[in-house]
Amino acid sequence: MPYAHITGWGMSVPEPVMTNDDLARIVDTNDQWIRERTGIRERRIARENDFPSTLGTSAALRALSVANLKPSDLDLIICATSTPEHLFPATACLIQDNLGATRAGAFDLLAACTGFIYGLNMAAQSIRSGAIKNALVVGTETLSRFVDWTDRNTCILFGDGAGAFVVQASEQPGGILSAVMHSDGSGGNLLTLPAGGSRHPATEATIREGRHYIYMDGREVFRFATKVMASSTEEALRAAGLAKDDVSVIIPHQANFRIIDAAARGLKLPIDRFVINVDRYGNTSTASIPIAAVEAVERGRVKAGDKVVFVGFGAGLTWGALVAEWSGPLPSPRKVNVGRYRLLGRVLSVLRRIERFIEGLIWGRRA
Ligand SMILES: CC(C)(COP(=O)(O)OP(=O)(O)OC[C@H]1O[C@@H](n2cnc3c(N)ncnc32)[C@H](O)[C@@H]1OP(=O)(O)O)[C@@H](O)C(=O)NCCC(=O)NCCS
């Protein structure tokens, strides 16, 4: 049975920074309150031309470059996102088209902020089954477009960005060792985007009532999160046959410093075992774990052979954890220049459209 290794990683965040002081100018809040209750100092906010697909594509190209893999080598693209660009087509297909990943299947996965862990686990299982060899998992968000900027309970928390991992098959033991996934739909009302789906399609009333914005019961979500972070970490470690002390770092979903601190206390682990960057990005939902992982690798906190735990929770309710032995790129004789694939992806996309147009003429579907 092949093993599923994490061989590439990349992130992309929009340039504009919104500080707590910037927020205090638009809602009744202040820097001290936000820092003390959440640990957040600033977050990135998408520009007009930043979308989950554009941020996700940039993160993916960086991940492919680290893995030394061409987009056309990909068999599968899973895009975990809480802010898809459309109900359909999937944001994963937009990324597939941008990359020119012409051989890949692509779909979106909606498990809110736990989505990246679910997606990694799905990619690993597809690889272990022998069905595929190379997968791309992307977590990408523009939450700022669904935030009510007059609601101080939620607008202080969220930010935009993307992260991506390449997962590859190898006979070498290691890589993704275990994962656990959980859900409890009875808590679906605690964190929700009520309208815009098929239950409450957009109407003048849904817009007037502000039902296209994130609704959250902060205290209840906080209570739920502090319970499941430690328990799912322990469960995934048991499944991998590892002890807490075997773990070099824990990379948690970045929602609130106090939630991470509670998890550290629950696990009786020092807080410096956790990777924390919520202060600079806020909660970027599915993107928070890969962004934290990329920064940890680039700062030398994660090295090949290290045992790493990813743990998260989110709307649904969903939660889960995944244990991996960090791998790094697989040995390869060739050097792929991923830089040129952004342009090549565009060219391929235009060629496909022209091909469809000509086919339409030949089959008489166009006037
Ligand atoms: C949202 C959250 C930061 C609020 O912190 P909290 O300590 O629970 O604060 P509370 O909601 O109890 O509010 C305490 C007080 O601060 C006020 N307050 C709320 N937001 C505020 C803000 N941005 N600035 C200033 N005061 C604020 C409240 O109105 C309340 O005032 P009151 O006591 O006079 O009613 C916290 O509950 C949280 O992080 N929850 C989890 C959210 C989360 O992770 N969501 C994403 C999941 S993926």
The ligand as an SDF file (V2000), in Angstrom:
LIG
                    3D

 48 50  0  0  0  0  0  0  0  0999 V2000
  -16.4280   36.0740   19.9880 C   0  0  0  0  0  0  0  0  0  0  0  0
  -15.5870   36.0200   21.2370 C   0  0  0  0  0  0  0  0  0  0  0  0
  -14.2030   36.6030   20.9570 C   0  0  0  0  0  0  0  0  0  0  0  0
  -16.2590   36.8970   22.2790 C   0  0  0  0  0  0  0  0  0  0  0  0
  -15.4860   36.8690   23.4700 O   0  0  0  0  0  0  0  0  0  0  0  0
  -16.2060   36.6480   24.8800 P   0  0  0  0  0  0  0  0  0  0  0  0
  -15.1420   36.7400   25.9080 O   0  0  0  0  0  0  0  0  0  0  0  0
  -16.9980   35.3560   24.7630 O   0  0  0  0  0  0  0  0  0  0  0  0
  -17.1210   37.9070   24.9390 O   0  0  0  0  0  0  0  0  0  0  0  0
  -18.6990   37.9510   25.1420 P   0  0  0  0  0  0  0  0  0  0  0  0
  -19.4090   37.5490   23.9100 O   0  0  0  0  0  0  0  0  0  0  0  0
  -19.0100   37.2060   26.4330 O   0  0  0  0  0  0  0  0  0  0  0  0
  -18.8890   39.4910   25.3780 O   0  0  0  0  0  0  0  0  0  0  0  0
  -18.3610   40.1600   26.5360 C   0  0  0  0  0  0  0  0  0  0  0  0
  -18.7090   41.6220   26.4300 C   0  0  0  0  0  0  0  0  0  0  0  0
  -17.9160   42.2420   25.4160 O   0  0  0  0  0  0  0  0  0  0  0  0
  -18.7530   42.9210   24.4610 C   0  0  0  0  0  0  0  0  0  0  0  0
  -18.1550   42.7950   23.1420 N   0  0  0  0  0  0  0  0  0  0  0  0
  -18.3760   41.8460   22.1810 C   0  0  0  0  0  0  0  0  0  0  0  0
  -17.6300   42.0810   21.1020 N   0  0  0  0  0  0  0  0  0  0  0  0
  -16.9070   43.1950   21.3800 C   0  0  0  0  0  0  0  0  0  0  0  0
  -15.9570   43.9250   20.6520 C   0  0  0  0  0  0  0  0  0  0  0  0
  -15.5650   43.5600   19.4230 N   0  0  0  0  0  0  0  0  0  0  0  0
  -15.3900   44.9890   21.2390 N   0  0  0  0  0  0  0  0  0  0  0  0
  -15.7460   45.3810   22.4610 C   0  0  0  0  0  0  0  0  0  0  0  0
  -16.6590   44.7240   23.2000 N   0  0  0  0  0  0  0  0  0  0  0  0
  -17.2330   43.6510   22.6660 C   0  0  0  0  0  0  0  0  0  0  0  0
  -20.0750   42.1970   24.5510 C   0  0  0  0  0  0  0  0  0  0  0  0
  -21.1250   43.0340   24.1070 O   0  0  0  0  0  0  0  0  0  0  0  0
  -20.1680   41.8800   26.0190 C   0  0  0  0  0  0  0  0  0  0  0  0
  -20.5980   43.0250   26.6990 O   0  0  0  0  0  0  0  0  0  0  0  0
  -21.6680   42.8870   27.9040 P   0  0  0  0  0  0  0  0  0  0  0  0
  -20.9810   42.0180   28.9270 O   0  0  0  0  0  0  0  0  0  0  0  0
  -21.8750   44.2950   28.3090 O   0  0  0  0  0  0  0  0  0  0  0  0
  -22.8490   42.2290   27.2840 O   0  0  0  0  0  0  0  0  0  0  0  0
  -15.4650   34.5760   21.7810 C   0  0  0  0  0  0  0  0  0  0  0  0
  -16.6960   34.1510   22.2770 O   0  0  0  0  0  0  0  0  0  0  0  0
  -14.9850   33.5980   20.7390 C   0  0  0  0  0  0  0  0  0  0  0  0
  -13.8550   33.6760   20.2780 O   0  0  0  0  0  0  0  0  0  0  0  0
  -15.8410   32.6180   20.4000 N   0  0  0  0  0  0  0  0  0  0  0  0
  -15.4660   31.6130   19.3960 C   0  0  0  0  0  0  0  0  0  0  0  0
  -15.6330   32.2090   18.0320 C   0  0  0  0  0  0  0  0  0  0  0  0
  -14.9920   31.3960   16.9710 C   0  0  0  0  0  0  0  0  0  0  0  0
  -13.9440   30.8390   17.1480 O   0  0  0  0  0  0  0  0  0  0  0  0
  -15.6450   31.3540   15.7920 N   0  0  0  0  0  0  0  0  0  0  0  0
  -15.1400   30.7010   14.6470 C   0  0  0  0  0  0  0  0  0  0  0  0
  -15.2030   29.2350   14.7580 C   0  0  0  0  0  0  0  0  0  0  0  0
  -14.4220   28.4540   13.4250 S   0  0  0  0  0  0  0  0  0  0  0  0
  1  2  1  0
  2  3  1  0
  2  4  1  0
  2 36  1  0
  4  5  1  0
  5  6  1  0
  6  7  2  0
  6  8  1  0
  6  9  1  0
  9 10  1  0
 10 11  2  0
 10 12  1  0
 10 13  1  0
 13 14  1  0
 14 15  1  0
 15 16  1  0
 15 30  1  0
 16 17  1  0
 17 18  1  0
 17 28  1  0
 18 19  1  0
 18 27  1  0
 19 20  2  0
 20 21  1  0
 21 22  1  0
 21 27  2  0
 22 23  1  0
 22 24  2  0
 24 25  1  0
 25 26  2  0
 26 27  1  0
 28 29  1  0
 28 30  1  0
 30 31  1  0
 31 32  1  0
 32 33  2  0
 32 34  1  0
 32 35  1  0
 36 37  1  0
 36 38  1  0
 38 39  2  0
 38 40  1  0
 40 41  1  0
 41 42  1  0
 42 43  1  0
 43 44  2  0
 43 45  1  0
 45 46  1  0
 46 47  1  0
 47 48  1  0
M  END
$$$$
